[in-house]
């Protein structure tokens, strides 16, 4: 009568172990991807930091990245803070006139 009891106990034990294994595997994969990304950075690359600051890499060393965020303004960041490279082509904002933002009369 207790034939299903052993199988359900095995499933209850196996599911948390599988979840832990998946968590370690995905963390290792993310770490490997970040390591590869960091090694692919070069001086002159346009990047975005994890805090959303856009800039161009002017100097790299093992620990930090010096980003030019405005003409002549260079900020030093931890190299791990560089989150991604900017897209090569960004669409220009649409041409807007000041009258587009003005409220319509009579509303």
C-alpha positions, 0 to 999 in steps of 0.5 A: 500500500505504501509503494507511492510513498518512496517515490514521492520522498525521492522527488521531494529530496531531488527537487531542491538538489536540482534547484541548487545545481541549476543556481550554481550552474547559472551563476558560473555561466554569468561570471564567465560571460562577464569575464569574457566581456571585460576582456573584450573591452578596448580603448575607444569603445563606447560603453554604458556603466551599470548606473547608466552613464554613457562614455568612451573608454580612454584608459584601461587597467586591471582594476579601473576604466577611465571614461570620457563622459563629456569633452575633456571630462574623464571619470574613473570607474571600477572596471566591473561597473562597465555593463555593456557596449553602446549600440553602433547606430542610435536613431536621432530623436524626432524633430519636434517644435515647441508648439507640439508640447504646448497645450491646445487652447479650449481644452 
